[in-house]
Amino acid sequence: MKSRHGWLTTIIGLLVFLSQSATAVELNRAVVDLVRERYQLDSSSYEIEVVANQLKTRMVNPVDLSFRSLTQTEPVGPFTVMAEITREGVLIERGQVRMKISKFADVLVASDQIGRNDLLSKQKFELKRTDVTSLREQPVISTADIKGMRAKRNLRVGNVLTMGAIEPVPDIDVGGEVTIVFTGNWGTITAPGESMESGVVGTRVRVKNLASGKIILATVTSGKLVEVNP
């Protein structure tokens, strides 16, 4: 028969075991939670899937888990960490955990065919939650961002609109007829010209002087005027 002290030790051990069991969670979940916390990845914008896990442990107390990143990039797309499980300063297990981190955002998606140089309007887009993980350019998230803009390239239905695909509607377009204004100490003279590139007021563009055939740099001052200063 166990002594009173023996029963007490058994009960304490059982309570410790139950306490540890109550705080233990599935390992993959613990790793995902830790990555979310470290990089502040909002669950409404990021989905994390564990693709492969070298650790044999399946349940772990989150306080015993730590990791360091093996991927020297933003935590989006393929992401690998070296996870460690320690208990009271003793290493229990170490192994790689590979994840796939998907990023979602409410972005403008083309609902109609849009051609290069077409003026953009909100009627041609819908705001839609979309996987933007693989996008190399910043997506456009508001119709306010397309006011006075046009498409730099063709867009198909379902394409995500990005900042790299839009540009301001130019005041002068390629091939446009312009008047070149030359200003100097002698006064002002003008010559007919043709724009060799598009530009907005305040920018410099290459224009061809139709009188001399020379190509020069001039500053756009309006939709029809460019100015050359000495």
GIBELCOR-V915531 format. One record per pair of residues at least 6 apart in sequence whose C-alpha atoms are under 8 Angstrom apart, sorted by the first residue. I is the first residue (numbers start at 1). GAP is how many residues later the second one is. If there is no record, write none. Layout:
BEGIN
i->I gap->GAP
i->I gap->GAP
END
This chain:
BEGIN
i->20 gap->41
i->23 gap->38
i->23 gap->39
i->24 gap->35
i->24 gap->36
i->24 gap->37
i->24 gap->38
i->25 gap->34
i->25 gap->35
i->25 gap->36
i->25 gap->37
i->26 gap->32
i->26 gap->33
i->26 gap->34
i->27 gap->30
i->27 gap->31
i->27 gap->32
i->27 gap->33
i->28 gap->22
i->28 gap->25
i->28 gap->30
i->30 gap->30
i->30 gap->32
i->30 gap->35
i->31 gap->34
i->31 gap->52
i->32 gap->16
i->32 gap->17
i->32 gap->18
i->34 gap->32
i->35 gap->6
i->36 gap->6
i->36 gap->7
i->39 gap->36
i->44 gap->60
i->45 gap->58
i->45 gap->59
i->45 gap->60
i->46 gap->55
i->46 gap->56
i->46 gap->57
i->46 gap->58
i->47 gap->54
i->47 gap->55
i->47 gap->56
i->47 gap->57
i->48 gap->51
i->48 gap->52
i->48 gap->53
i->48 gap->54
i->49 gap->50
i->49 gap->51
i->49 gap->52
i->50 gap->47
i->50 gap->48
i->50 gap->49
i->50 gap->50
i->51 gap->46
i->51 gap->47
i->51 gap->48
i->51 gap->49
i->52 gap->45
i->52 gap->46
i->52 gap->47
i->53 gap->42
i->53 gap->43
i->53 gap->44
i->53 gap->45
i->54 gap->41
i->54 gap->42
i->54 gap->43
i->55 gap->38
i->55 gap->39
i->55 gap->40
i->55 gap->41
i->55 gap->42
i->57 gap->36
i->60 gap->25
i->64 gap->21
i->64 gap->22
i->64 gap->23
i->65 gap->18
i->65 gap->19
i->65 gap->20
i->65 gap->21
i->66 gap->17
i->66 gap->18
i->66 gap->19
i->67 gap->14
i->67 gap->15
i->67 gap->16
i->67 gap->17
i->68 gap->13
i->68 gap->14
i->68 gap->15
i->69 gap->10
i->69 gap->11
i->69 gap->12
i->69 gap->13
i->70 gap->9
i->70 gap->10
i->70 gap->11
i->70 gap->12
i->71 gap->8
i->71 gap->9
i->71 gap->10
i->75 gap->26
i->76 gap->24
i->76 gap->25
i->76 gap->26
i->76 gap->27
i->76 gap->57
i->77 gap->23
i->77 gap->24
i->77 gap->25
i->77 gap->56
i->77 gap->57
i->78 gap->20
i->78 gap->21
i->78 gap->22
i->78 gap->23
i->79 gap->19
i->79 gap->20
i->79 gap->21
i->79 gap->22
i->80 gap->16
i->80 gap->17
i->80 gap->18
i->80 gap->19
i->81 gap->15
i->81 gap->16
i->81 gap->17
i->82 gap->12
i->82 gap->13
i->82 gap->14
i->82 gap->15
i->83 gap->11
i->83 gap->12
i->83 gap->13
i->83 gap->14
i->84 gap->7
i->84 gap->8
i->84 gap->9
i->84 gap->10
i->84 gap->11
i->85 gap->6
i->85 gap->7
i->85 gap->8
i->85 gap->9
i->86 gap->6
i->86 gap->7
i->102 gap->29
i->102 gap->30
i->102 gap->31
i->103 gap->28
i->103 gap->29
i->103 gap->30
i->104 gap->25
i->104 gap->26
i->104 gap->27
i->104 gap->28
i->104 gap->29
i->105 gap->23
i->105 gap->24
i->105 gap->25
i->105 gap->26
i->105 gap->27
i->106 gap->21
i->106 gap->22
i->106 gap->23
i->106 gap->24
i->106 gap->35
i->107 gap->20
i->107 gap->21
i->107 gap->22
i->107 gap->23
i->107 gap->32
i->107 gap->33
i->107 gap->34
i->107 gap->35
i->107 gap->53
i->107 gap->54
i->108 gap->17
i->108 gap->18
i->108 gap->19
i->108 gap->20
i->108 gap->31
i->108 gap->32
i->108 gap->33
i->108 gap->34
i->108 gap->35
i->108 gap->52
i->108 gap->53
i->109 gap->16
i->109 gap->17
i->109 gap->18
i->109 gap->19
i->109 gap->48
i->109 gap->49
i->109 gap->50
i->109 gap->51
i->109 gap->52
i->110 gap->14
i->110 gap->15
i->110 gap->16
i->110 gap->45
i->110 gap->46
i->110 gap->47
i->110 gap->48
i->110 gap->49
i->110 gap->50
i->110 gap->51
i->111 gap->13
i->111 gap->14
i->111 gap->15
i->111 gap->46
i->111 gap->47
i->112 gap->12
i->112 gap->13
i->112 gap->44
i->112 gap->45
i->113 gap->41
i->113 gap->42
i->113 gap->43
i->113 gap->44
i->114 gap->10
i->114 gap->37
i->114 gap->40
i->114 gap->41
i->114 gap->42
i->115 gap->36
i->115 gap->38
i->115 gap->39
i->115 gap->40
i->116 gap->34
i->116 gap->35
i->116 gap->36
i->116 gap->37
i->116 gap->38
i->116 gap->39
i->117 gap->33
i->117 gap->34
i->117 gap->35
i->117 gap->36
i->118 gap->32
i->118 gap->33
i->119 gap->29
i->119 gap->30
i->119 gap->31
i->119 gap->32
i->119 gap->50
i->120 gap->26
i->120 gap->27
i->120 gap->28
i->120 gap->29
i->120 gap->30
i->120 gap->31
i->121 gap->22
i->121 gap->25
i->121 gap->26
i->122 gap->21
i->122 gap->24
i->127 gap->14
i->127 gap->15
i->132 gap->7
i->137 gap->25
i->137 gap->26
i->137 gap->27
i->138 gap->24
i->138 gap->25
i->138 gap->26
i->139 gap->21
i->139 gap->22
i->139 gap->23
i->139 gap->24
i->140 gap->20
i->140 gap->21
i->140 gap->22
i->140 gap->23
i->146 gap->20
i->148 gap->20
i->148 gap->21
i->149 gap->17
i->149 gap->18
i->149 gap->19
i->149 gap->20
i->150 gap->16
i->150 gap->17
i->150 gap->18
i->150 gap->19
i->151 gap->14
i->151 gap->15
i->151 gap->16
i->152 gap->12
i->152 gap->13
i->152 gap->14
i->152 gap->15
i->153 gap->12
i->153 gap->13
i->168 gap->32
i->169 gap->31
i->170 gap->28
i->170 gap->29
i->170 gap->30
i->171 gap->27
i->171 gap->28
i->171 gap->29
i->171 gap->30
i->171 gap->49
i->171 gap->51
i->171 gap->52
i->171 gap->53
i->172 gap->23
i->172 gap->25
i->172 gap->26
i->172 gap->27
i->172 gap->28
i->172 gap->48
i->172 gap->50
i->172 gap->51
i->172 gap->52
i->173 gap->22
i->173 gap->24
i->173 gap->25
i->173 gap->26
i->174 gap->21
i->174 gap->22
i->174 gap->23
i->174 gap->24
i->175 gap->19
i->175 gap->20
i->175 gap->21
i->175 gap->22
i->176 gap->18
i->176 gap->19
i->177 gap->15
i->177 gap->16
i->177 gap->17
i->177 gap->18
i->177 gap->47
i->178 gap->14
i->178 gap->15
i->178 gap->16
i->178 gap->17
i->178 gap->45
i->178 gap->46
i->178 gap->47
i->178 gap->48
i->179 gap->11
i->179 gap->12
i->179 gap->13
i->179 gap->14
i->179 gap->45
i->179 gap->46
i->179 gap->47
i->180 gap->10
i->180 gap->11
i->180 gap->12
i->180 gap->13
i->180 gap->29
i->180 gap->38
i->180 gap->45
i->180 gap->46
i->180 gap->47
i->180 gap->48
i->181 gap->7
i->181 gap->8
i->181 gap->9
i->181 gap->10
i->181 gap->44
i->181 gap->45
i->181 gap->46
i->181 gap->47
i->182 gap->6
i->182 gap->7
i->182 gap->8
i->182 gap->45
i->182 gap->46
i->182 gap->47
i->183 gap->6
i->183 gap->44
i->183 gap->45
i->183 gap->46
i->183 gap->47
i->184 gap->45
i->184 gap->46
i->191 gap->18
i->191 gap->19
i->191 gap->20
i->192 gap->17
i->192 gap->18
i->192 gap->19
i->193 gap->14
i->193 gap->15
i->193 gap->16
i->193 gap->17
i->193 gap->18
i->194 gap->13
i->194 gap->14
i->194 gap->15
i->194 gap->16
i->195 gap->10
i->195 gap->11
i->195 gap->12
i->195 gap->13
i->196 gap->9
i->196 gap->10
i->196 gap->11
i->196 gap->12
i->197 gap->8
i->197 gap->9
i->197 gap->10
i->198 gap->7
i->199 gap->6
i->199 gap->21
i->200 gap->20
i->201 gap->18
i->201 gap->19
i->201 gap->20
i->201 gap->21
i->201 gap->22
i->202 gap->17
i->202 gap->18
i->202 gap->19
i->203 gap->16
i->203 gap->17
i->204 gap->13
i->204 gap->14
i->204 gap->15
i->204 gap->16
i->205 gap->12
i->205 gap->13
i->205 gap->14
i->205 gap->15
i->206 gap->9
i->206 gap->10
i->206 gap->11
i->206 gap->12
i->207 gap->8
i->207 gap->9
i->207 gap->10
i->207 gap->11
i->208 gap->6
i->208 gap->7
i->208 gap->8
i->209 gap->6
i->209 gap->7
i->217 gap->11
i->218 gap->8
i->218 gap->9
i->218 gap->10
i->219 gap->7
i->219 gap->8
i->219 gap->9
i->220 gap->6
i->220 gap->7
i->221 gap->6
END
